[in-house]
Amino acid sequence: MNLMHTFEQGDAILVSVFLCLILMSVLTWYFIVLRGWRAWRTLRRNRRSEAVLWSADSWKAAEHQLAANPAPVTALLRDGLTALQQYQQHSGNALGRACSLDDYLTRALRKRLSQEQQKLEGGMTLLATIGSTAPFIGLFGTVWGIYHALVNIGTQGQVSIATVSGPIGEALVATAAGLAAAIPAVLAYNTFTRLNRVINQEMDHFTHDLHAHLLTHGDSNGIR
């Protein structure tokens, strides 16, 4: 069975099916590598940033040490400190009278947490789409290839194992190609969903602790 023969002898629809499945497979593995690297890097950066923050002597020292750190928890720290400073500066104005410090910090941290969580979802929709549609695209290619193989057999007027096995075998490869693209996408989607859940839980816990510290020790320099 020669796949190049399929590209040479197949019509535009069959060739398009194979090209679509190849593209899906390439995109799947690209996002597997990319998302895996990002998830591992995010976990490592978050844990290192938390260690630096809770060992710092003051809010200013922590902010200075984490100034160039791109970790999501560092972004939460910056927004939390910014919200605290803004509230303290306008505590006597309408801003301070409109809501409590608790509510103001909650809104600021919740907004940043939502933004960081959305970043973790990049590429997940594509993986889910490939995992759910690739088998059907491959099946369509198989049906289309078998149909044309039977039409050619009927035109030639000859039915034998040699005339049937080759064209139908090449058509069945489309189903295998669809599964080859779908299975890694489904496995990757489930794995990254679990990783995102772990990262989100850790950020939720950090946000809760940060909110409590800013609320109770916001006026002082010390963190601990």
Disulfide bonds with the S-S distance in Angstrom:
none
